[in-house]
Amino acid sequence: MAAGFDKQAEAMQGLHRTGFGFVEIGSVTPEPQDGNKKPRVFRLDEDKAIINRYGFNSEGHEAVYSRVKMEGEKQERAVIGVNLGKNKLSAMEDVGDYVDGVKKFGAIADYLVINVSSPNTAGLRGLQQKNELENLISCVLEARNNLGVTKLPPLLLKIAPDLNEEERKDIANVILKEHCRVDGIIVCNTTTSRPSDLKSEFKDQTGGLSGQPLKDISTRCIGDFYRLTGGQIPIIGVGGVATGQDAFEKILAGASLVQLYTSFAFQGPPIVRRIKRELDEILRSKGYKNISEAIGKSALSS
Ligand SMILES: Cc1cc2nc3c(=O)[nH]c(=O)nc-3n(C[C@H](O)[C@H](O)[C@H](O)COP(=O)(O)O)c2cc1C
């Protein structure tokens, strides 16, 4: 399950039971905050899409921490990622909110995500610029490396689809540097673009667009990052996945893991096992013995 569905870490067990292997909670901000005023979520039914401008409504680190900790103690549970955001009132150039998140959740999360790609917090996406990003990543990695725990949690960066070629290259160059080498990237967050064929009455609402219209944009973005990083940084692919074929395309483009949100909102829990079954059938029919054999196959040929 992608970030944003279980922002306050209340549904981890239920989501695991529907078949999700890993659940990313959050985004969570250090201090509690309300987010934007309602309405802030719009279903674009005809487009199988959602536009949201939640603006990081979060109960804050403290409340979410205790729930994640309790879940972590269960024997039967999903892999739990904690997606870290920053408070609206924190200075944008200040990396402290993320560093605090790493320190707070580092010992109990299975992985951590630095989210610099939500379109609904003014200035946040600016942290993807090369100098800002280099500073941010080196600080959070240092905090992670000094956690003093036996098993350091992998640290991932979640990026936006709305980046030009230059910006993608810059990000790839930063995360390949030794002191900025993240353990993975999540490609991608919602888009601020509006494909011209959207039909729904809500298509011009402000916010991030997800679901079907994001699918191919996201897959191309995954392919770009797979090529730009030479396949050296694992990718979690997300954006418009609703079938086994969609998941397979993400893997061929370079994703090692796949997430979804919007299709679950439209189709409900059965979609999880359906996608896994379909993906299994596709892999078998094409003669793959293991998913890892398919990763990046189309990225290298295109
Ligand atoms: C209502 C809603 C809220 C979201 N909130 C977050 C969030 O808090 N943090 C985050 O990193 N991504 C958030 N996302 C983005 C998703 O995690 C995902 O990257 C995006 O929706 C593309 O996947 P999908 O097309 O399967 O929904 C949100 C998405 C939606 C639809």
The ligand as an SDF file (V2000), in Angstrom:
LIG
                    3D

 31 33  0  0  0  0  0  0  0  0999 V2000
   -5.6830   10.7620   -1.3080 C   0  0  0  0  0  0  0  0  0  0  0  0
   -4.1970   10.5730   -1.4640 C   0  0  0  0  0  0  0  0  0  0  0  0
   -3.3320   10.9570   -0.4480 C   0  0  0  0  0  0  0  0  0  0  0  0
   -1.9460   10.7750   -0.5890 C   0  0  0  0  0  0  0  0  0  0  0  0
   -1.1040   11.1220    0.4320 N   0  0  0  0  0  0  0  0  0  0  0  0
    0.2330   10.8940    0.3230 C   0  0  0  0  0  0  0  0  0  0  0  0
    1.1080   11.1880    1.4040 C   0  0  0  0  0  0  0  0  0  0  0  0
    0.7080   11.6060    2.4770 O   0  0  0  0  0  0  0  0  0  0  0  0
    2.4490   10.9800    1.2030 N   0  0  0  0  0  0  0  0  0  0  0  0
    2.9550   10.4710    0.0250 C   0  0  0  0  0  0  0  0  0  0  0  0
    4.1600   10.2880   -0.0850 O   0  0  0  0  0  0  0  0  0  0  0  0
    2.1270   10.1640   -0.9930 N   0  0  0  0  0  0  0  0  0  0  0  0
    0.7870   10.3590   -0.8770 C   0  0  0  0  0  0  0  0  0  0  0  0
   -0.0490   10.0280   -1.9140 N   0  0  0  0  0  0  0  0  0  0  0  0
    0.5500    9.5280   -3.1940 C   0  0  0  0  0  0  0  0  0  0  0  0
    0.5170    8.0080   -3.3000 C   0  0  0  0  0  0  0  0  0  0  0  0
    1.3170    7.4140   -2.3130 O   0  0  0  0  0  0  0  0  0  0  0  0
    1.0040    7.5550   -4.7050 C   0  0  0  0  0  0  0  0  0  0  0  0
    2.3540    7.9560   -4.8540 O   0  0  0  0  0  0  0  0  0  0  0  0
    0.1910    8.1370   -5.8450 C   0  0  0  0  0  0  0  0  0  0  0  0
   -1.1760    8.2390   -5.4910 O   0  0  0  0  0  0  0  0  0  0  0  0
    0.2910    7.2980   -7.1340 C   0  0  0  0  0  0  0  0  0  0  0  0
   -0.2150    5.9920   -6.9170 O   0  0  0  0  0  0  0  0  0  0  0  0
   -1.7140    5.5370   -7.3510 P   0  0  0  0  0  0  0  0  0  0  0  0
   -1.9430    6.0290   -8.7470 O   0  0  0  0  0  0  0  0  0  0  0  0
   -1.7270    4.0470   -7.2260 O   0  0  0  0  0  0  0  0  0  0  0  0
   -2.6330    6.1960   -6.3820 O   0  0  0  0  0  0  0  0  0  0  0  0
   -1.4360   10.2030   -1.7800 C   0  0  0  0  0  0  0  0  0  0  0  0
   -2.3180    9.8060   -2.7840 C   0  0  0  0  0  0  0  0  0  0  0  0
   -3.6770    9.9800   -2.6530 C   0  0  0  0  0  0  0  0  0  0  0  0
   -4.6080    9.5120   -3.7590 C   0  0  0  0  0  0  0  0  0  0  0  0
  1  2  1  0
  2  3  1  0
  2 30  2  0
  3  4  2  0
  4  5  1  0
  4 28  1  0
  5  6  2  0
  6  7  1  0
  6 13  1  0
  7  8  2  0
  7  9  1  0
  9 10  1  0
 10 11  2  0
 10 12  1  0
 12 13  2  0
 13 14  1  0
 14 15  1  0
 14 28  1  0
 15 16  1  0
 16 17  1  0
 16 18  1  0
 18 19  1  0
 18 20  1  0
 20 21  1  0
 20 22  1  0
 22 23  1  0
 23 24  1  0
 24 25  2  0
 24 26  1  0
 24 27  1  0
 28 29  2  0
 29 30  1  0
 30 31  1  0
M  END
$$$$
